[in-house]
Amino acid sequence: MPNKNNDFKTIREEVEHYTLELLSAGKEFTQPEIKDYIYKRSGKEFNEGTFTSIISKIAKNNPSVMSPRRGSYKYIKKKYHNGDNFDEMAIATLEELVIVINNLPKHINPLYVTKKQQKIFNVLKNNIKVINDSITEIGHMKND
């Protein structure tokens, strides 16, 4: 049932609110799933370009939101472990590494990215895929 409260000052604020609300479940969601959820909650449809831009900025500016794959997003809660569950510690460490890698570009002016920096970003981007595959593989091992 859509929430008809118009407490939001901007479209960005509304999209961000409902996106973080959905992502707080801790699961990975695709852009279409997020957009559908926002429509169900707000009763509003948003321009595709505006929606994509806002979602991308959320992932870029919120260190707890990561994009494990192109077009999908996940909220990562900081996890603390007492050392008893090695697989959970490994997954938490890998998830934090993805967040750190995703935040590296924030420290460079995009107008002055050197060829070397671009190559480094490409290497790191490829490593994120490997890390995400590792997280999935370790997650499947929990049942062993």
Backbone as CSV, one residue per row, in Angstrom:
resi,resn,N_x,N_y,N_z,CA_x,CA_y,CA_z,C_x,C_y,C_z
1,MET,0.848,-1.179,0.000,0.000,0.000,0.000,0.894,1.243,0.000
2,PRO,0.743,2.104,-0.981,1.595,3.294,-1.054,1.416,4.220,0.129
3,ASN,2.507,4.790,0.549,2.496,5.783,1.607,2.288,7.144,0.960
4,LYS,1.167,7.788,1.228,0.829,9.048,0.566,1.332,10.270,1.333
5,ASN,2.092,10.060,2.407,2.639,11.202,3.137,3.637,11.929,2.252
6,ASN,3.478,13.227,2.117,4.395,14.020,1.302,5.355,14.778,2.201
7,ASP,6.064,14.041,3.051,6.999,14.655,3.985,8.356,14.926,3.339
8,PHE,8.534,14.524,2.105,9.827,14.657,1.447,9.906,15.989,0.719
9,LYS,11.057,16.638,0.863,11.241,17.945,0.237,11.664,17.816,-1.222
10,THR,12.344,16.718,-1.556,12.828,16.529,-2.921,12.594,15.090,-3.364
11,ILE,12.647,14.884,-4.673,12.546,13.534,-5.221,13.724,12.702,-4.723
12,ARG,14.919,13.306,-4.714,16.115,12.603,-4.252,15.926,12.086,-2.831
13,GLU,15.374,12.932,-1.972,15.166,12.551,-0.574,14.205,11.365,-0.470
14,GLU,13.161,11.383,-1.263,12.177,10.303,-1.230,12.763,8.990,-1.758
15,VAL,13.437,9.056,-2.896,14.048,7.851,-3.472,15.096,7.290,-2.519
16,GLU,15.906,8.156,-1.943,16.939,7.707,-1.000,16.310,7.041,0.226
17,HIS,15.261,7.659,0.765,14.595,7.110,1.955,14.099,5.684,1.700
18,TYR,13.343,5.506,0.617,12.773,4.184,0.347,13.829,3.176,-0.095
19,THR,14.871,3.640,-0.772,15.950,2.742,-1.170,16.661,2.192,0.064
20,LEU,17.022,3.077,0.986,17.711,2.633,2.207,16.790,1.773,3.070
21,GLU,15.509,2.084,3.059,14.536,1.270,3.796,14.561,-0.170,3.277
22,LEU,14.548,-0.326,1.950,14.573,-1.664,1.356,15.916,-2.345,1.593
23,LEU,17.003,-1.614,1.340,18.335,-2.212,1.476,18.662,-2.608,2.903
24,SER,17.997,-2.002,3.870,18.278,-2.332,5.277,17.967,-3.790,5.594
25,ALA,17.261,-4.476,4.693,17.002,-5.909,4.876,18.295,-6.713,4.766
26,GLY,19.355,-6.080,4.216,20.655,-6.740,4.132,20.832,-7.643,2.930
27,LYS,19.818,-7.705,2.063,19.905,-8.529,0.862,20.324,-7.662,-0.321
28,GLU,20.701,-8.329,-1.393,21.064,-7.627,-2.625,19.794,-7.425,-3.459
29,PHE,19.601,-6.204,-3.955,18.438,-5.883,-4.778,18.885,-5.236,-6.080
30,THR,18.174,-5.549,-7.167,18.464,-4.939,-8.455,17.741,-3.600,-8.555
31,GLN,18.167,-2.773,-9.512,17.504,-1.481,-9.711,16.009,-1.648,-9.971
32,PRO,15.582,-2.587,-10.834,14.136,-2.742,-11.029,13.389,-3.130,-9.747
33,GLU,14.005,-3.954,-8.904,13.374,-4.331,-7.637,13.248,-3.115,-6.715
34,ILE,14.291,-2.292,-6.690,14.261,-1.082,-5.859,13.195,-0.134,-6.381
35,LYS,13.154,0.050,-7.678,12.172,0.959,-8.291,10.746,0.480,-8.009
36,ASP,10.519,-0.822,-8.114,9.201,-1.393,-7.831,8.812,-1.171,-6.374
37,TYR,9.768,-1.372,-5.479,9.514,-1.164,-4.051,9.141,0.298,-3.776
38,ILE,9.881,1.207,-4.374,9.605,2.640,-4.177,8.211,2.981,-4.684
39,TYR,7.842,2.415,-5.834,6.502,2.672,-6.376,5.430,2.146,-5.421
40,LYS,5.638,0.949,-4.895,4.661,0.365,-3.963,4.532,1.195,-2.695
41,ARG,5.644,1.735,-2.232,5.628,2.514,-0.977,5.123,3.943,-1.178
42,SER,5.468,4.551,-2.319,5.140,5.972,-2.508,3.969,6.201,-3.447
43,GLY,3.697,5.223,-4.311,2.655,5.404,-5.305,3.104,6.263,-6.477
44,LYS,4.400,6.557,-6.541,4.929,7.432,-7.589,5.902,6.671,-8.480
45,GLU,5.884,7.038,-9.758,6.889,6.521,-10.682,7.873,7.642,-10.955
46,PHE,9.127,7.280,-11.060,10.166,8.274,-11.286,10.818,8.058,-12.641
47,ASN,11.206,9.135,-13.284,11.943,9.123,-14.544,13.150,8.206,-14.385
48,GLU,13.394,7.344,-15.374,14.477,6.360,-15.291,15.838,7.005,-15.068
49,GLY,16.130,8.083,-15.782,17.415,8.766,-15.632,17.595,9.348,-14.250
50,THR,16.549,9.981,-13.746,16.595,10.568,-12.407,16.798,9.476,-11.371
51,PHE,16.033,8.398,-11.503,16.115,7.276,-10.567,17.522,6.675,-10.562
52,THR,18.066,6.388,-11.740,19.392,5.786,-11.847,20.461,6.697,-11.256
53,SER,20.345,7.974,-11.529,21.312,8.946,-11.001,21.280,8.976,-9.473
54,ILE,20.092,8.996,-8.907,19.959,9.054,-7.439,20.513,7.780,-6.809
55,ILE,20.169,6.624,-7.374,20.640,5.349,-6.825,22.171,5.279,-6.886
56,SER,22.740,5.712,-7.990,24.208,5.706,-8.127,24.861,6.605,-7.085
57,LYS,24.267,7.766,-6.838,24.827,8.686,-5.842,24.713,8.114,-4.435
58,ILE,23.640,7.374,-4.169,23.501,6.740,-2.855,24.670,5.781,-2.643
59,ALA,24.944,4.946,-3.650,26.031,3.966,-3.534,27.385,4.656,-3.424
60,LYS,27.541,5.782,-4.111,28.822,6.497,-4.086,29.040,7.219,-2.759
61,ASN,27.981,7.793,-2.202,28.124,8.653,-1.024,27.875,7.963,0.309
62,ASN,27.275,6.786,0.290,26.982,6.082,1.535,27.939,4.894,1.649
63,PRO,28.884,4.946,2.580,29.885,3.876,2.671,29.298,2.515,3.035
64,SER,28.057,2.472,3.510,27.439,1.197,3.859,26.666,0.575,2.704
65,VAL,26.542,1.301,1.594,25.841,0.763,0.426,26.879,0.403,-0.621
66,MET,26.817,-0.837,-1.065,27.763,-1.275,-2.080,27.003,-1.789,-3.299
67,SER,27.680,-1.794,-4.409,27.124,-2.331,-5.642,27.955,-3.552,-6.017
68,PRO,27.520,-4.734,-5.562,28.306,-5.934,-5.817,28.387,-6.293,-7.296
69,ARG,27.351,-5.939,-8.033,27.297,-6.177,-9.466,26.639,-4.970,-10.117
70,ARG,26.903,-4.775,-11.369,26.309,-3.653,-12.094,24.784,-3.715,-11.975
71,GLY,24.197,-2.620,-11.490,22.745,-2.525,-11.404,22.133,-3.178,-10.184
72,SER,22.954,-3.610,-9.238,22.417,-4.181,-7.997,23.113,-3.529,-6.810
73,TYR,22.392,-3.490,-5.687,22.875,-2.779,-4.510,22.580,-3.588,-3.255
74,LYS,23.422,-3.354,-2.261,23.287,-4.074,-1.000,23.766,-3.176,0.130
75,TYR,23.083,-3.242,1.265,23.475,-2.487,2.453,24.313,-3.401,3.323
76,ILE,25.488,-2.938,3.681,26.400,-3.728,4.504,26.444,-3.142,5.899
77,LYS,26.007,-3.938,6.859,26.081,-3.509,8.258,27.446,-3.890,8.789
78,LYS,28.040,-3.007,9.547,29.340,-3.295,10.161,29.151,-4.506,11.070
79,LYS,29.965,-5.503,10.879,29.828,-6.738,11.648,31.003,-6.884,12.604
80,TYR,30.682,-7.262,13.789,31.707,-7.514,14.793,31.579,-8.965,15.225
81,HIS,32.700,-9.621,15.302,32.675,-11.037,15.650,33.646,-11.307,16.783
82,ASN,33.310,-12.330,17.547,34.181,-12.695,18.655,35.218,-13.722,18.248
83,GLY,35.257,-14.074,16.962,36.268,-15.011,16.494,35.812,-16.441,16.478
84,ASP,34.586,-16.720,16.908,34.099,-18.096,16.947,33.624,-18.602,15.588
85,ASN,33.244,-17.694,14.685,32.680,-18.107,13.409,33.558,-17.577,12.280
86,PHE,34.486,-18.407,11.844,35.485,-17.982,10.862,34.859,-17.577,9.530
87,ASP,33.851,-18.341,9.057,33.275,-18.006,7.751,32.578,-16.650,7.783
88,GLU,31.904,-16.320,8.864,31.270,-14.999,8.977,32.314,-13.889,9.060
89,MET,33.419,-14.146,9.757,34.495,-13.159,9.828,35.093,-12.930,8.442
90,ALA,35.273,-14.000,7.673,35.839,-13.881,6.328,34.900,-13.079,5.431
91,ILE,33.611,-13.373,5.473,32.633,-12.649,4.655,32.602,-11.180,5.045
92,ALA,32.569,-10.885,6.339,32.537,-9.492,6.802,33.788,-8.735,6.344
93,THR,34.928,-9.390,6.417,36.181,-8.759,5.988,36.158,-8.465,4.494
94,LEU,35.706,-9.416,3.701,35.638,-9.219,2.252,34.633,-8.126,1.882
95,GLU,33.494,-8.092,2.579,32.498,-7.046,2.309,33.060,-5.663,2.628
96,GLU,33.795,-5.555,3.711,34.400,-4.268,4.060,35.462,-3.871,3.043
97,LEU,36.181,-4.849,2.514,37.186,-4.569,1.486,36.523,-3.993,0.232
98,VAL,35.377,-4.532,-0.155,34.647,-4.005,-1.316,34.243,-2.560,-1.068
99,ILE,33.783,-2.265,0.134,33.388,-0.890,0.465,34.594,0.044,0.363
100,VAL,35.722,-0.370,0.900,36.934,0.457,0.858,37.353,0.700,-0.593
101,ILE,37.341,-0.341,-1.409,37.719,-0.192,-2.816,36.751,0.753,-3.524
102,ASN,35.454,0.581,-3.272,34.459,1.445,-3.914,34.607,2.903,-3.493
103,ASN,35.148,3.160,-2.330,35.297,4.531,-1.849,36.592,5.205,-2.321
104,LEU,37.528,4.459,-2.870,38.790,5.043,-3.331,38.608,6.177,-4.344
105,PRO,37.729,6.041,-5.334,37.596,7.127,-6.319,37.134,8.455,-5.724
106,LYS,36.549,8.438,-4.564,36.090,9.681,-3.928,37.267,10.596,-3.574
107,HIS,38.461,10.042,-3.539,39.636,10.796,-3.124,40.419,11.389,-4.291
108,ILE,39.862,11.241,-5.496,40.550,11.749,-6.679,39.592,12.630,-7.475
109,ASN,40.083,13.752,-7.927,39.284,14.634,-8.773,39.099,13.948,-10.118
110,PRO,37.839,13.652,-10.525,37.614,12.911,-11.771,38.116,13.631,-13.018
111,LEU,38.327,14.929,-12.913,38.831,15.670,-14.070,40.323,15.458,-14.291
112,TYR,41.005,14.939,-13.278,42.455,14.783,-13.356,42.916,13.350,-13.114
113,VAL,42.139,12.388,-13.562,42.522,10.990,-13.410,43.594,10.670,-14.450
114,THR,44.707,10.153,-13.975,45.808,9.798,-14.885,45.546,8.417,-15.500
115,LYS,46.291,8.095,-16.538,46.163,6.778,-17.165,46.504,5.671,-16.172
116,LYS,47.523,5.928,-15.368,47.931,4.941,-14.369,46.813,4.720,-13.351
117,GLN,46.209,5.809,-12.869,45.109,5.680,-11.911,43.938,4.925,-12.527
118,GLN,43.635,5.195,-13.799,42.547,4.499,-14.476,42.836,3.004,-14.561
119,LYS,44.097,2.652,-14.847,44.479,1.241,-14.897,44.310,0.592,-13.521
120,ILE,44.702,1.318,-12.477,44.560,0.796,-11.114,43.078,0.582,-10.781
121,PHE,42.238,1.553,-11.146,40.792,1.407,-10.908,40.243,0.185,-11.638
122,ASN,40.704,-0.053,-12.857,40.242,-1.210,-13.610,40.651,-2.517,-12.930
123,VAL,41.876,-2.572,-12.417,42.337,-3.755,-11.686,41.462,-3.976,-10.450
124,LEU,41.230,-2.897,-9.703,40.414,-3.006,-8.489,38.984,-3.415,-8.811
125,LYS,38.431,-2.867,-9.900,37.076,-3.218,-10.313,36.975,-4.712,-10.619
126,ASN,37.989,-5.247,-11.299,38.009,-6.684,-11.579,38.126,-7.489,-10.290
127,ASN,38.899,-6.977,-9.338,39.046,-7.675,-8.061,37.743,-7.680,-7.268
128,ILE,36.928,-6.647,-7.411,35.640,-6.623,-6.711,34.786,-7.797,-7.158
129,LYS,34.805,-8.105,-8.451,34.035,-9.248,-8.945,34.544,-10.538,-8.295
130,VAL,35.852,-10.702,-8.242,36.440,-11.898,-7.628,36.068,-11.970,-6.143
131,ILE,36.131,-10.835,-5.456,35.780,-10.797,-4.027,34.321,-11.161,-3.837
132,ASN,33.427,-10.601,-4.668,32.008,-10.931,-4.543,31.746,-12.410,-4.816
133,ASP,32.450,-12.977,-5.789,32.317,-14.413,-6.047,32.805,-15.217,-4.836
134,SER,33.862,-14.743,-4.193,34.382,-15.411,-2.990,33.371,-15.343,-1.854
135,ILE,32.735,-14.186,-1.684,31.711,-14.037,-0.644,30.586,-15.040,-0.880
136,THR,30.151,-15.148,-2.130,29.079,-16.093,-2.467,29.511,-17.526,-2.186
137,GLU,30.732,-17.876,-2.598,31.236,-19.235,-2.394,31.351,-19.577,-0.909
138,ILE,31.876,-18.648,-0.124,32.000,-18.882,1.333,30.602,-19.010,1.949
139,GLY,29.670,-18.181,1.478,28.296,-18.258,1.977,27.676,-19.617,1.750
140,HIS,27.970,-20.233,0.600,27.455,-21.569,0.305,28.103,-22.630,1.188
141,MET,29.327,-22.374,1.653,30.029,-23.328,2.499,29.467,-23.372,3.911
142,LYS,28.702,-22.366,4.295,28.144,-22.329,5.654,27.306,-23.574,5.939
143,ASN,26.686,-24.108,4.896,25.814,-25.264,5.075,26.584,-26.584,5.140
144,ASP,27.888,-26.518,4.853,28.710,-27.757,4.871,29.024,-28.186,6.274
